[in-house]
Amino acid sequence: MSELLREATRDGQRVALLRCYDGAGETIVEAQVVPVRGGEPVRRGPYRFRTATDAFRFVQETLLALQYLGCQIG
């Protein structure tokens, strides 16, 4: 995996942007989350994982939770 980007939107507005990429011997996930009441996106992470599989699972579970909350994933 070199880089994976996924965007969650709700009512046409970005809610979150997740970026997963390879680092030095690890896989890193970073997120930008837009506050519910608007404003500048908040950066979260980096979350570091030993394997790409673990990082990808984290991204999948995060996106699933956002889908349950009514977001569309792109």
N, C-alpha and C positions, 0 to 999 in steps of 0.2 A: 504494500500500500504506500503510495507517495503522499496523496492528499485526498481527503473526502470532505465535501461541504454539503450541509443540509440546512434548509431554511424552513422555519415553521411560521405560518401566517394565520391570522384570524380576521375575518371580515376584510380581507385584502391588505391588512397591515402586518408588517413583520413583528413577530413576537420574540423569536430567537434565531440565532445563526450559530451553528455548531461547525467547528473546524477540527478535523482529526488528521494528524500528519506524523511522519516518522522523524524522530529526533536522534540524538546520539545514543544508540543502544536501547531506545525506548520509544513508545508511541505516546503522543501528546494530544489531548483534547482541550480546546479552548471554546468559550461560548461568549456571545454577546446577547444580553437579555434586555428587552425594552420594558421599562416599568409600565404597569397597568395604566397609570394616570398620565402616561406620556413622559417626555423628557429624553435626555440623552441615554443611549444604550449603556448598560453596565457590563463590564468585562468580568468574566468568571473563569477561574483556572489560572494557570494551566493545571490540568489533571494528568498525572503521569502514570503510564501502565507499562508493565514489563513486556507484554506481548500485544501485537496488533489485534489479536482475537479478543483479548480482554477490553481493549479500548473500543473496538467495534461493538461489542456487547453493551457497553456503557452507553454509547451513542444510540443504539437501537432501543434500549429501555427508556432513555430520555425522550426519544421521539414518540414512542408508544404512549408514554404518559401525556405528552402534549396533544396527541390525537384524542385521547380520552377526554381531554379538556376542550375539545372542539376545534383544534388547529388542523390546518392542512399542511402537509409536508411536501416540499419540493426540492 
